[in-house]
Amino acid sequence: MDKVRVGFIGCGGIAQYHFSHFEKMPDKAQIVACCDLLEERRTKTAERFACTPYSDYREMLNKEQLDALFICVHPGAHDGMEFLAIEKGIPLFVQKPMTLDMKYARKVLRGLKSKNLISAVGLQCRYTDTLPFVKNWVEHHEVAVISCYRFGRVPMVWWWRQMAESGGQVVEQTIHNYDICRYLFGEVKQVQSARRRGIVKGIENYDVDDASSTILTFKSGLIGTFSTGCFGPGPGDFNFYCPDNTKLVYSLGGNYTASSPNMTIEGKCANDYGQECDETFIDAVRGAIPADEILSPYSDACKTLALTLAINESMDLNGQPVKPEM
Ligand SMILES: NC(=O)c1ccc[n+]([C@@H]2O[C@H](COP(=O)([O-])OP(=O)(O)OC[C@H]3O[C@@H](n4cnc5c(N)ncnc54)[C@H](O)[C@@H]3O)[C@@H](O)[C@H]2O)c1
């Protein structure tokens, strides 16, 4: 394939991030069509990439010959767009969280599999150049307990503050952190979670949890806790503790400190992992690399989505244990 012909559904905040990546790979891909419900956004995108703007994705998918589609709408806005794209045989890059309904996610997955289509999800934190060191470290140490947290402000997009549209912080934001936990330590067999509300004040139409604390039990026997809140100064860290007094601290931005009583090793992330994430997908669609080099295909991201939705369910059940179900 010469250049991958790409279409976009959704030209908002995260699409801008992807657009900047496309500008750095003009020899590999070209954005030929874009769709947004908001005229200003689709017009601006059309001017930026000299592509065709659409207000209806059905029309775009029916008229354009696309080699790949980026779906960048908010979680509550997935209304069947994947199914039409799959029917037309188009590989998909879908932003996380891909939906708030596991039945929908499973149906997309079945469609992708039935047509053998390449897919990726925007869990770009898997692509930091430091994560292979961390993965190797955890595989060679007896990590007994993990303790993780993520705090951060309420994003100012209208849909984020409504549970029915975003899924709340665990599903929309902390999904990145839970995904890294799964990537490093494998599947979680049970979650128990508690929520807190009434702390964040003064935001209109706000009904998401302000904070949550979750106990994770992994299939391997590893246990851990995860606290997250819609306030506070920063994304937070993962802390991995071993019985021989070694410890590793990893940040979602990709920096780590591994320490033992005699030695400390530090690593700083030096790659543009968002670029890497998009370029890996495009390279796989071009046939330049095998599809299994995509670190977060839709099939795997479904397991992380199921984990975060199980945490919400446990909160709804006042902390009762829930088993994440694919
Ligand atoms: N991977 C990451 O780190 C990351 C970061 C931010 C956002 N996201 C995810 O990206 C998604 C979008 O977030 P955002 O911040 O860009 O939101 P946004 O509201 O800024 O943009 C979404 C756009 O989609 C458009 N849209 C909605 N329904 C549509 C439809 N049916 N047809 C055409 N356009 C439609 C909206 O008009 C809007 O312009 C969310 O799922 C969010 O979780 C991921």
The ligand as a MOL file (V3000), in Angstrom:
LIG
                    3D

  0  0  0     0  0            999 V3000
M  V30 BEGIN CTAB
M  V30 COUNTS 44 48 0 0 0
M  V30 BEGIN ATOM
M  V30 1 N -5.9370 8.1160 24.8210 0
M  V30 2 C -5.9870 9.2110 25.5450 0
M  V30 3 O -5.0760 9.5390 26.3020 0
M  V30 4 C -7.2080 10.0820 25.4670 0
M  V30 5 C -7.1510 11.4130 25.8630 0
M  V30 6 C -8.3020 12.1940 25.7390 0
M  V30 7 C -9.4880 11.6270 25.2710 0
M  V30 8 N -9.5120 10.3140 24.9250 0 CHG=1
M  V30 9 C -10.7570 9.6760 24.4730 0
M  V30 10 O -11.1320 10.1510 23.1950 0
M  V30 11 C -12.5540 10.2000 23.0790 0
M  V30 12 C -12.9660 11.6020 22.6550 0
M  V30 13 O -12.5270 12.5360 23.6230 0
M  V30 14 P -12.2850 14.0740 23.2500 0
M  V30 15 O -11.6260 14.6670 24.4240 0
M  V30 16 O -11.6800 14.1760 21.9170 0 CHG=-1
M  V30 17 O -13.8120 14.5610 23.1830 0
M  V30 18 P -14.3670 15.8450 22.4040 0
M  V30 19 O -15.7240 16.0750 22.9220 0
M  V30 20 O -13.3480 16.9430 22.4630 0
M  V30 21 O -14.4340 15.3580 20.8870 0
M  V30 22 C -15.3240 14.3890 20.4300 0
M  V30 23 C -15.8950 14.8760 19.1070 0
M  V30 24 O -16.7170 13.8460 18.5710 0
M  V30 25 C -17.7930 14.4870 17.8910 0
M  V30 26 N -18.8800 13.5130 17.7350 0
M  V30 27 C -19.6430 12.9360 18.6820 0
M  V30 28 N -20.5300 12.0790 18.1120 0
M  V30 29 C -20.3190 12.1300 16.7930 0
M  V30 30 C -20.9280 11.4910 15.6830 0
M  V30 31 N -21.9390 10.6170 15.8140 0
M  V30 32 N -20.4710 11.7800 14.4380 0
M  V30 33 C -19.4630 12.6710 14.2660 0
M  V30 34 N -18.8450 13.3070 15.2920 0
M  V30 35 C -19.2740 13.0350 16.5290 0
M  V30 36 C -18.1540 15.6660 18.7700 0
M  V30 37 O -18.8770 16.6550 18.0700 0
M  V30 38 C -16.7770 16.1340 19.2270 0
M  V30 39 O -16.2550 17.1440 18.3980 0
M  V30 40 C -13.0910 9.7800 24.4490 0
M  V30 41 O -13.4760 8.4390 24.4260 0
M  V30 42 C -11.9220 9.9900 25.3910 0
M  V30 43 O -11.9360 9.1090 26.4760 0
M  V30 44 C -8.3960 9.5450 24.9850 0
M  V30 END ATOM
M  V30 BEGIN BOND
M  V30 1 1 1 2
M  V30 2 2 2 3
M  V30 3 1 2 4
M  V30 4 1 4 5
M  V30 5 2 4 44
M  V30 6 2 5 6
M  V30 7 1 6 7
M  V30 8 2 7 8
M  V30 9 1 8 9
M  V30 10 1 8 44
M  V30 11 1 9 10
M  V30 12 1 9 42
M  V30 13 1 10 11
M  V30 14 1 11 12
M  V30 15 1 11 40
M  V30 16 1 12 13
M  V30 17 1 13 14
M  V30 18 2 14 15
M  V30 19 1 14 16
M  V30 20 1 14 17
M  V30 21 1 17 18
M  V30 22 2 18 19
M  V30 23 1 18 20
M  V30 24 1 18 21
M  V30 25 1 21 22
M  V30 26 1 22 23
M  V30 27 1 23 24
M  V30 28 1 23 38
M  V30 29 1 24 25
M  V30 30 1 25 26
M  V30 31 1 25 36
M  V30 32 1 26 27
M  V30 33 1 26 35
M  V30 34 2 27 28
M  V30 35 1 28 29
M  V30 36 1 29 30
M  V30 37 2 29 35
M  V30 38 1 30 31
M  V30 39 2 30 32
M  V30 40 1 32 33
M  V30 41 2 33 34
M  V30 42 1 34 35
M  V30 43 1 36 37
M  V30 44 1 36 38
M  V30 45 1 38 39
M  V30 46 1 40 41
M  V30 47 1 40 42
M  V30 48 1 42 43
M  V30 END BOND
M  V30 END CTAB
M  END
